[in-house]
Amino acid sequence: MGWHQGDAEGGVRFAAPPDAVEGYDGRGVDGAAYCPPAGYLFRDEAGDTWWIIFQISPDSGSHGSKVRGDVLGCSAAYDELVHVRVLAADVLRVDADTAFRQKAPFSYEEAAEIAASIPRADT
């Protein structure tokens, strides 16, 4: 598991293989990270740190503004499994990106509230 800079959009990516992930139906994660105003990780009320990422759905087949996926909270503990919480499922990336850009959350809880407000993609 780890992160790296310089994805296609010029941002930061977080990835972990399926055997290092818990809570995402046996899937790994590989997505573009949303970053709080001060740093790369969101801190929750307990003091734990989280990556908030957008992961494209593997079966979406969509392009451009119609890219669909999930907003995930991924624990940032590097010596154990990555615990994943699905904060928003089957949403359009353009909607997720807009929500995070407009509201710029500082904490994990704020990010989770923003994700919960993103409308599901039309099927």
LINLINWO-V30587 format. One record per residue. N is the residue number from 0. RES is the residue in three letters. PHI is phi in whole degrees, 0 to 359 (none if undefined). D_LAST is the distance of its C-alpha to the last C-alpha in Angstrom with 2 decimals. Layout:
n=N res=RES phi=PHI d_last=D_LAST
n=N res=RES phi=PHI d_last=D_LAST
//
This chain:
n=0 res=MET phi=none d_last=31.85
n=1 res=GLY phi=171 d_last=32.35
n=2 res=TRP phi=229 d_last=31.39
n=3 res=HIS phi=207 d_last=32.29
n=4 res=GLN phi=268 d_last=32.30
n=5 res=GLY phi=93 d_last=31.27
n=6 res=ASP phi=286 d_last=27.72
n=7 res=ALA phi=302 d_last=26.31
n=8 res=GLU phi=269 d_last=25.69
n=9 res=GLY phi=82 d_last=29.23
n=10 res=GLY phi=253 d_last=28.32
n=11 res=VAL phi=251 d_last=28.83
n=12 res=ARG phi=243 d_last=26.97
n=13 res=PHE phi=237 d_last=27.24
n=14 res=ALA phi=217 d_last=27.06
n=15 res=ALA phi=208 d_last=28.17
n=16 res=PRO phi=288 d_last=28.20
n=17 res=PRO phi=307 d_last=26.78
n=18 res=ASP phi=286 d_last=30.32
n=19 res=ALA phi=250 d_last=30.78
n=20 res=VAL phi=240 d_last=27.62
n=21 res=GLU phi=235 d_last=27.39
n=22 res=GLY phi=100 d_last=24.44
n=23 res=TYR phi=227 d_last=21.47
n=24 res=ASP phi=53 d_last=21.39
n=25 res=GLY phi=76 d_last=23.88
n=26 res=ARG phi=265 d_last=22.08
n=27 res=GLY phi=275 d_last=23.94
n=28 res=VAL phi=236 d_last=22.96
n=29 res=ASP phi=198 d_last=23.26
n=30 res=GLY phi=211 d_last=21.89
n=31 res=ALA phi=280 d_last=22.97
n=32 res=ALA phi=274 d_last=24.98
n=33 res=TYR phi=270 d_last=25.03
n=34 res=CYS phi=242 d_last=28.69
n=35 res=PRO phi=292 d_last=30.50
n=36 res=PRO phi=304 d_last=33.17
n=37 res=ALA phi=238 d_last=35.90
n=38 res=GLY phi=116 d_last=35.08
n=39 res=TYR phi=246 d_last=32.29
n=40 res=LEU phi=242 d_last=31.84
n=41 res=PHE phi=263 d_last=30.84
n=42 res=ARG phi=261 d_last=33.44
n=43 res=ASP phi=267 d_last=32.70
n=44 res=GLU phi=298 d_last=35.19
n=45 res=ALA phi=276 d_last=36.86
n=46 res=GLY phi=93 d_last=37.52
n=47 res=ASP phi=282 d_last=35.20
n=48 res=THR phi=251 d_last=33.31
n=49 res=TRP phi=223 d_last=29.63
n=50 res=TRP phi=272 d_last=27.56
n=51 res=ILE phi=247 d_last=24.27
n=52 res=ILE phi=230 d_last=22.00
n=53 res=PHE phi=252 d_last=18.61
n=54 res=GLN phi=248 d_last=17.71
n=55 res=ILE phi=294 d_last=15.30
n=56 res=SER phi=295 d_last=13.17
n=57 res=PRO phi=294 d_last=15.26
n=58 res=ASP phi=255 d_last=12.67
n=59 res=SER phi=292 d_last=10.49
n=60 res=GLY phi=61 d_last=12.58
n=61 res=SER phi=262 d_last=11.69
n=62 res=HIS phi=222 d_last=14.69
n=63 res=GLY phi=60 d_last=16.22
n=64 res=SER phi=287 d_last=14.44
n=65 res=LYS phi=261 d_last=10.96
n=66 res=VAL phi=294 d_last=12.14
n=67 res=ARG phi=248 d_last=10.19
n=68 res=GLY phi=180 d_last=12.35
n=69 res=ASP phi=239 d_last=14.43
n=70 res=VAL phi=263 d_last=17.39
n=71 res=LEU phi=240 d_last=20.27
n=72 res=GLY phi=260 d_last=23.80
n=73 res=CYS phi=238 d_last=26.18
n=74 res=SER phi=300 d_last=29.82
n=75 res=ALA phi=255 d_last=32.38
n=76 res=ALA phi=281 d_last=35.13
n=77 res=TYR phi=272 d_last=36.25
n=78 res=ASP phi=251 d_last=38.48
n=79 res=GLU phi=212 d_last=36.07
n=80 res=LEU phi=299 d_last=32.56
n=81 res=VAL phi=276 d_last=29.70
n=82 res=HIS phi=270 d_last=28.17
n=83 res=VAL phi=249 d_last=24.46
n=84 res=ARG phi=239 d_last=22.70
n=85 res=VAL phi=280 d_last=18.93
n=86 res=LEU phi=268 d_last=18.93
n=87 res=ALA phi=205 d_last=15.24
n=88 res=ALA phi=250 d_last=12.47
n=89 res=ASP phi=54 d_last=9.20
n=90 res=VAL phi=243 d_last=10.14
n=91 res=LEU phi=282 d_last=10.80
n=92 res=ARG phi=300 d_last=14.37
n=93 res=VAL phi=300 d_last=15.62
n=94 res=ASP phi=291 d_last=14.92
n=95 res=ALA phi=295 d_last=16.58
n=96 res=ASP phi=300 d_last=19.41
n=97 res=THR phi=297 d_last=20.07
n=98 res=ALA phi=299 d_last=20.29
n=99 res=PHE phi=288 d_last=22.71
n=100 res=ARG phi=289 d_last=24.68
n=101 res=GLN phi=289 d_last=25.23
n=102 res=LYS phi=256 d_last=26.25
n=103 res=ALA phi=38 d_last=27.98
n=104 res=PRO phi=292 d_last=28.32
n=105 res=PHE phi=261 d_last=31.57
n=106 res=SER phi=248 d_last=30.98
n=107 res=TYR phi=300 d_last=28.55
n=108 res=GLU phi=298 d_last=28.16
n=109 res=GLU phi=296 d_last=27.35
n=110 res=ALA phi=297 d_last=24.74
n=111 res=ALA phi=295 d_last=23.15
n=112 res=GLU phi=296 d_last=23.14
n=113 res=ILE phi=298 d_last=21.54
n=114 res=ALA phi=300 d_last=18.75
n=115 res=ALA phi=295 d_last=18.20
n=116 res=SER phi=273 d_last=17.86
n=117 res=ILE phi=285 d_last=14.99
n=118 res=PRO phi=292 d_last=11.87
n=119 res=ARG phi=296 d_last=8.75
n=120 res=ALA phi=293 d_last=6.23
n=121 res=ASP phi=290 d_last=3.76
n=122 res=THR phi=263 d_last=0.00
//
